[in-house]
Every structure is written in structure tokens, then in C-alpha cells.
């Protein structure tokens, strides 16, 4: 998965998918055991393209790097790479990249009747209740997180 021309904001750095040929990486046909090891001779491989696997709508998909710790309990850590699909509908409980009053933020959506609250996943941060005076654009829905280990 490659990207080009990053757009940096104060909280996220955005990338668009590279439309060139994807990198096909070997994929084991067997699951990798997180319990007892499996015999090495069972290892067989095929090839997988992460772009083809992780991106459903390439025209509406972007990457962004997380900056900050407001979503750590949702598994989004500082520096993680998000895959964001702008074609998906905003729904209650989804993690979304939002453009609120001129700033990007990533939060879990809490939609109830006529109110939207952007919920952090870290008790050190307060929920953001979107008021009638707020300028909110739900920019896209997070579909995958890529982490370095």
C-alpha cells in the first residue's frame, strides 16, 4: 500500500491511495496460531494485495495518521495509519473522521434523535457535543487500522 501527496492538519495527516500496481505480498493459507505452534511443514502461501483487500472504494478511500491519544481504548494509537472510506454512511457507534469547526478529529459517533456527540475512547478526554452553531462535516468512516508493532 503506497500513498502520495500528504495533507497535514494539526491532528491528522491524510494520504490518498496510489493508483499504481499494488504490492502483492505472500499470505499463508493457514491461520497463524496464537496458542500452540503448528507444524512448519503446513506452511503454504499465496499472494495478497493489501490495497485490494482493505480498500473497497478506491475513489473514496484515504489514509490518515493518528495524532494524539483520545482514541486509545478503541485501539487507535498515536501514529497508527487509518483507512477511511468517504462513501460509507455515518452511523451511531462508527468511528469517524470529522471536520468540526475547522479542525479534523477522529471520534466515535453517538447519534441520538437530533443530537450528535463525538465520543473519545479515553477517559482523560471529554465528549464533544455538537451544537446547532457548530460546523460539522462527517468526512469519512474508519474501516481499518494499521499498526506498527
Secondary structure as UniProt FT lines:
FT   STRAND          3..8
FT   STRAND          12..17
FT   STRAND          24..28
FT   HELIX           40..42
FT   STRAND          45..49
FT   HELIX           50..54
FT   HELIX           58..60
FT   STRAND          61..66
FT   TURN            70..71
FT   HELIX           72..74
FT   TURN            78..79
FT   STRAND          81..85
FT   TURN            86..87
FT   TURN            92..93
FT   STRAND          95..100
FT   TURN            101..102
FT   STRAND          103..112
FT   TURN            113..114
FT   STRAND          115..119
FT   TURN            123..124
FT   STRAND          128..130
FT   TURN            132..133
FT   STRAND          136..146
//
